[in-house]
Amino acid sequence: MSTLLFYGLAALAVVAALFGMYQTIDHRGYERGVAETMQKWNDAQAKLNAATAKREQELDGQYRAKEAAWTQLVNQMQADHQKELVDEQKQRDADVAAVNSGLIKLRDKYAACSTAARRSETGGTVASSGVGNGEAGAELSREATQFLLDEANRADKIVKQLTACQAVVVADRNACH
């Protein structure tokens, strides 16, 4: 009987041990373990999301500051260009007025002005012009002078436009680097 009692107690001990293990890893313990693991993962994700959102906000602020500076720079360039165009138009108008009033006269120093043509203009004999007095060559007509001034003004306008475009491209490249 003592052997039977010994085996009975041993069996009871094994059953108690198995029951204890079952209590440790029972279904509720598994669910609790899953919940704890999920909570740890969610906490880690929340920290990561908070850090990401903070960095995104910092970068967004930097981007917006650069964008505002870029916009201000382009607006200043545009204002400067518009001022140049207005100044160019004023200069063109002044040139046209000077041509019409006879203050500006263009000459072609390579065109020969014949003595016969000078006689017909003045009605008499004209002495040949001296060297270096700026009167060599023939005077261009008012229309030719106006055309050449218009072309010069148009070329100046194109140069200013290209210079403004180059300034924008250079500023854009500098903003990207």
Secondary structure, DSSP 8 states (H G I E B T S, - for coil): -HHHHHHHHHHHHHHHHHHHHHHHSSHHHHHHHHHHHHHHHHHHHHHHHHHHHHHHHHHHHHHHHHHHHHHHHHHHHHHHHHHHHHHHHHHHHHHHHHHHHTS---EETTS---HHHHHHHHTS------TTSS--SEE--HHHHHHHHHHHHHHHHHHHHHHHHHHHHHHHHHHH-
